[in-house]
Amino acid sequence: MVIALLTDFGTTDYFVGAMKGAILSINRQATIVDITHQIPPHDIPAASFTLRACYQYFPARTIFVAVVDPGVGSERRALLVETENFYFLAPDNGLLSLVFDEAKRFSVFELTNENFFAESVSRTFHGRDIFAPVAAHLSNGVQSKEFGVEVVNFNRSKNNKPKRISQKEFAAEIVHIDSFGNLVTNLKESDLPESFTIAIGGTTINKRQTFFAEAKKGELFMITGSAGFLEIAAFQDSAKKILRVEIGEKVLLRAN
C-alpha cells in the first residue's frame, strides 16, 4: 500500500527520515512517496491546497500523512479520515478542509488508541510518534475504527471560497504561488462566467488563454491551471514579481 507524505519539515533535518523509519519498522513492504516537505513553515492553507492538487492522482486506498502542525503537543486532536477512495492522517487544524469539500462521503476518527502509537510519544513530534505508526498499521490492514472514536465536530475552514459581492462581482484571493511565480486563485472553473476580468493590486487583466505559449514574453494573462483553479500567469516570467503580490492578496472578478 502507498503511504504519501506531505510536511513543512524540509529535508535538512532528520524529521522526514525518522517518519519513514517509523513506518518501515512496522511495515517493511510499504511504498513511501514524498509529495513535498517544502511547505512553508506552519502554512496550513498551503498544505491544504497542495494536498488537494495531487491526491486524486494516487492509487485508490493510498494513505496520506499530512503534517503541518503548529499546535503539536497542545489539545488539538489528531485525525484519521476515511473517504470512498483514500485515507488521510492530519492534525485537526483545517488542513483537510479541501478534502472535506470534495469528498462525497467520509468518516472522521480521532486518534486515541495509544496501542498504535510509538512506545514513547514526544510532545513535539507527533509526525513520527503518532501519524507515521498509525499509517503503517493502517497499511497492514487495521480498520479505521480501531484507532479511535468517530467524531463529527472537526475543523473545516470556510474561508477558502470566493464570495459573491454583487450580481456581477466575486471577491476571491490568491491561495498559492508556485515556483514559476504563477498566482493561483481560489476560483474554480465552475465559478467562472463566460466573460470576465480580474483586478489585482491595481492591475486589471482581461486576457484568458488555454496554454502558456499563446502569450508574448512577460505578458500577464489568466489560465485554468492543472489543479482546476484560475491562475494569473506571465509567459516565461513571474506574475508574482510583476504584480508584487503575496498569498492572501485580494482578487476581484467582474463579469462582463
N, C-alpha and C positions, 0 to 999 in steps of 0.2 A: 504494500500500500504506500502511496505517496504522502509524505509529510512536507508541506511547503512553509518556509519560514519568512517572516517579514518583521523587521525590527528597526529601531533607531540606534542600535549598538555600534555601528561602524564595523570595520574589520581590523582595526589596530589592536584592540584588546582581546582578551581570552573569552569574552562572553559568548559569542556565536559558537566557538569550538566546544565550550562547556555544554551548551544546549544540545549540540549534535552528539556529544559523548553520552549525555544522559539518555537520549533516545536510543542510541545503539546498544547501550548496556542492557536495555530491556528488550529491544527487538533488533537483532543484528541484520535482519533482512529488509529493514525499512529503506525506502528510497527517499533521500532527503534532498529537497530542491530549495535553493536560495532565491526568493523573489527579489528582495533587496534588503540591505542592512544600512542603507544610507538615507533613511527618512530623517529629516531634520530633528534634532533632539526635542522630545516632548510634543511633537507636532501631530496631534491626534487626527485633525482633518486631512492632513497629507497622507497619513497611513490609511485612513478610510477610503480616500479616493484611489490610492494605488491598489489596494485590495480589490475594490470594485472594478477597476480597469482590467484586471487579469484573471480573477478566479474562475470565470466561466469557461476559460480555455484549458483548464486542467481536467484530467480524467475524473469520471464520477467516483465518489467516495473519498476524494482527496481530503486530507486533514490540514487545515490552515492554522498555523500558530502565529498570531499577530500580537507582538508585544511592544507597544509604545505606552509606557505605564508610569507617568509621573506620580501617580498615587500609590505605587507599590509599598506594601507594608502598612498601609492605613486600613480603614474599614471598607474600602472599596472591594467589591466582590470579584471573584474570578469565574468566568462563564464558559460553558460549552454550549454551542448552538448546533443543532442538527436540522438541516433543511432537506428537501427532497433528494438532493444530489451530493451535498457536501457537509463537512463538519468544520466548525470554526471555534478556535480557542482564543480568548482575548480577555483583558480586563473589562469590567463593566463601566466604561468611561465614554461611551458613544462611538467608539472605533467601528463597531459593526452596524452603524446606522444605515449605511447604503445597502448592506446585505439585507437588513430587515425590510427596507423599502422595496426590494426586488423579489424577495422570496415569496412564493405563493403560500407555502405552509412551512412553519418551523416550530421547533420546541427549544426552550432555553432552560439550561440546568446550571445551578450554582455549584461550583466545585467545593464539596465539603467532606468527601470521604478521604481521609488522610492516608488510608491504606494504599492509595495510588500516587502519593506524593513521595518525594525524596525522604530518606530517613531523618534528615535534619534540614529544616526549611529556613533559609535566610530571609530576613525581613527586607532585604534589598535586591533579591534576585529570584523572583518567582518564575521568570522565564526558564531558568534551569531546574528549579526545585518543585514547581507545580505544573506549569504548562507543558514542558517537554516530557516529563514522565507520563502525564495523562495522555498526551498524544501517542506515546509509544504503546501504552496499554490499550488505547482505543484501536490502534493499528493491529494489535494482537487479537482483536475480536471482542473486547469487553464492551457491553452495551452502555449507551449513554446514561441510562437511569441508574447505573451502578455508581456513578461518580458523584451524585448528589441529588438534591431535590429540584423538581421542576419549579420555575418561577415565572411570574408574568409581569412583575414590576421591575423593568430593567431600563437603563439609559438609552434613549433613542432621540438623537438630535433632530429637531425640525428646522434648524436654521440654515440648512444647506439647499433649500429650494427657492427658486425665483418667486417674487411676489408681484401680483398684478397691482398697479397703482392707478390705472385708468383704463378706459376701453381699449386704448392702443399702446399702452406702455407697460413694460415689466421692469422691475428692479432686480438685477442679478449681481453677481460678483465673480471675481477671479478666485478659483479654488485650488489651482495647481499651476505651477510653471515648470515646464520640462527643461531638460538640459540644453535644448536648442533655443530657449527663450520664448517658446510658444505659450500663450496665455490661455489656459483652459477655464472656461466659464462653467457655471452650474446650469446652463441652458441645454436641455436635451433636444434632440431633433423634433420630438413631439411637441415641444414648447414653441416652436418657431412658426411665425406666419409666413405666407408665401413670399412677401416682400417686406423688408425691414432695414433699418440702420442700427448701428451700435455706437453709443457715445461712451468714451472712457478717457479720463484725465484731460478733458478739454478737447479731445480729438473725436471727430465723427468718421466712422468707417462704413461705407455702403457697398463695397465690392465683396462679393462672395464667390468662392471658387470651389472646384471639386478636387483639384490636386495642386501641389505647391508650385510647380513649374509654369503654371498659367500666368504668373505674375512677373513683373520686372524685378530685378535685384533690389532689395531694400523696400519694396512696396508693401504696405500694410493691407491685409485682407482678412476676411472671415472664411473659416472652413470647418466642416464637421470632422472632428478627429476620429481616430480609430477606436476610442473608448465611447464614442457616441455623443460627445458633448461639443458644443460650438466653441471653437478656438479662434483667437486673434493671432495672426502669424505675419511674418515678413520673409519673403523668399530670400534664402541664403543670408539671412540677418536675424537679429534678435528683436522681437517685438517688445520684450521686457526692457531692453536698453533704449530702444527708440522712444517708447512711451514713458519710461522711468516710473514704472509701477511695480507693486509687490502683491503678494497674495492678500486677498481681502479687499482689493481695490473695487469700488462700485462700478457697475456697468448698467447702462440704460438701453434697453431695447425699445425701439419705437417702430410700430407697424406703419407702412406707407399707405 
